[in-house]
Amino acid sequence: MLVAEKIGKRFTGVIALHDVSMQLRPGRVTAIIGENGAGKSTLMKILSGVYAEYEGRILLGGREVRFANPKEAQEKGISIIHQELNLIPDLSITENIFLGRELTDRWGLLNKKAMRERTAALLRRLKLNVPPDTLIRALKVGQQQVVEIAKALLLESQVIIMDEPTSAISEAEVEILYDIIEQLRAEGKIIAYISHKLDELFRIADDFVVLRDGRVTETGTMKTVDHDAIVRKMVGRDIAALEHHRTQADAAEELLSVTALDWQAGNKQLLKNITFSLRRGEVLGIFGLMGAGRTELLECILGLHPGEHTGDIRLEGQRLDLRSPRDAIRAGLVLVPEDRKKDGLIPGLDVKTNISLSILRSIGRNGLLNSKAEVTLAEHYKNSLRIKTPNLEQQVRHLSGGNQQKVILARCLATDPKVLMLDEPTRGIDVNTKNEIYKLILELAKSSLGIIVVSSELPEILTVSDRILVLCEGKISGVFPRATANEDDILKAAIPKTI
Amino acid sequence: MDLSSYRPLLTRFQSFIALLILCIALSLLSNKFLTIENGWNVLRQISVNVCISVGMTLVVLTAGIDLSVGSILAFSGAVAAGLLKNGIAWPAHDLFIGFTLLGTIVAALVVGAALGFFNGWMITRFKVPPFVATLAMLTIARGLTMLWTRGYPISSLGAKFDYIGTGWLLGIPVLVWISAVTVILAVILVRKTPLGRYIYAIGGNEQAARLSGIHINRVKIIVYSIGGILAAVGGIMVTSRLDSAQPNAGTNYELDSIAAVVIGGTSLSGGRGTIMGTVLGAIIIGVLNNGLVLLNVSPFWQQVIKGLVILLSVIVDKMNSKEA
């Protein structure tokens, strides 16, 4: 049993955790639930040795443990699988799994054979059917996740902490992950599972711990609660269900049309004969599994791969020949990217600067910056998008994920686009902010913007879309108007027929 | 946007405080240090490094590096000297082009800009890493200098030209004027223009900057061209001060300039730093050099001490950013 007793942690000026106590039992999966900023990650970082300074104590199997660093925590049997994977892309699976604990022969040289064999055994156990010498770079994100789990298994960890393990993997891969978790549970491991996806927790978790503002507000077993109750405990109040009542989109004029878009990269057909259109005021949802071509489609429309694809893309009847995102923004197309840390934010610059970045020239005067106009602009979006920040000079890296997303959205909206594309708009964002973003999307559509939302979360697609386009292996495998769309049909269309 | 808000107040002035302590210590150790004459001396000595380092700061802010500044300095200085003295003669076609003073200066700046542009073009068009592209330029421009000068200094360039390096204007050395104007223009560029903002954005997150509609390649080419122009400005200054273009002028200048940038608190991974920080860094190096000479410290020890100061400044910087 892993027991946390009165854990407290403060950062300069902020109390991140206060008096947190909980028990994680062997052979059970405990869901750690809470909004962004509730203290989940901080707690897990203490448990896994990332933060060595904290109040309170941790007991593992009845004995107090205190880790100076993650390696020590691993040696004592606690492994964490981070949201951002910690693998080295140019090393093989074996090399990654044994990194820092390589097996050696009696000469002190690497015992590659033994390591390869043990890796192969682990991969077999986890049903990952690739050779142990495969480079991490060549694996899909879901497969990389499995490698992380293999690493934890190699360590014979008693406690395995999973931080948002499904945020980057496809539905099919999620199933495999669930099987693995079942197996670990049967072996009597202690599993802590952090996720924003409540449906997932109801399926996989036995117990739950709810954190709010750095305190434990409730613990219990999943059987005794339902979806709404959990949300109430997280947020501290009810969230009104989103009403989606708009029908006028059908009648509106065509804004964006894509005809016979083909993209062949090397011998891989990334997109094949994609044809669709988007109307003014319409929210078009695009759903697909990992590798279906969702992001690739957006990138083509945005001009990120000029000259590599064929087909016809028109905006308001005008043929587009975009050579760069810069051209796209000028034409009126803008993208809120999937990975906000990698592609969206300039983390070291402040909120104001991040918002004004795309339109500096048009709000400038005589070729110089106009800081007054910048402040006005940022103030406007801070209010209209309800960005929570102490001030506009705050570096965006210090904002929560949801507010960071809003900053990027503000930057995109500032360009006064005709078509707004959002790639996984709520990845890693808590329920409350998620709903706010859905509301914003629907409001924006009312102002005659055309909106494309790409997502791998079905509930999300069903919540916001007027029409749903399903991609499968680079092709359109189904189009569903909102009225007749349901989860089963969409999933059926999304799953490849031949595996 | 207040770019200096990167660091809390105390650490923001840490280089300044370090400089102050250094000056107090030196004035106690040597009565020759704290004199007006020596003050101008230091400022004149650092003026070339200030100009080059301002360009280097812009390059480093985009997460790049420019190793070719010393060689570009030498080549543009040599071009200026050669054109001024000999013009361009083409006996086979009975052609001779003479250059006025202004003409030579413009020509030298154009040469610097062209070589800087070439750096930027290699880096953006062919994706050559900045370290490699400018390392190549370091030898290319040095080779061009040797070809142009045939390995001999070009000397005796006339009083007018020498005025740049040795003259005074309104009680201030011309060299100091040049570096002051360079610094002011650079501060305006960085703090008041979209281009300056783009430089920080690219260094902070290039991919995000691209998706925000910033023309990454154009900004980088401009930045490396500015780096080349400022190296050429340095070339004119050095040549004029010595009244001679030396084929091996500017050797290792890139190292002094990177040192100034680093001591000034600019992050080599880009996106964080200031022009004024670099100026302070250059002054610290200059004062240190000057003080060690006044104290009769052996030149060998001077190098050791300079290296240790670079390490110390980066360590202090790291410790501060950990606390923040």
Interface residues (C-beta under 8 A of the other chain):
Chain A: L302 S324 P325 R326 A328 I329 R330 L335 P337 K342 D343 G344 L345 I346 P347 G348 L349 D350 K352 T353 L357 S358 L360 R361 G364 G367 L368 L369 S371 E374 E393 R411 T415
Chain B: M1 D2 S5 Y6 R191 K192 T193 P194 G196 R197 Y198 Y200 A201 G204 N205 Q207 A208 A209 R210 L211 S212 G213 I214 H215 G271 R272
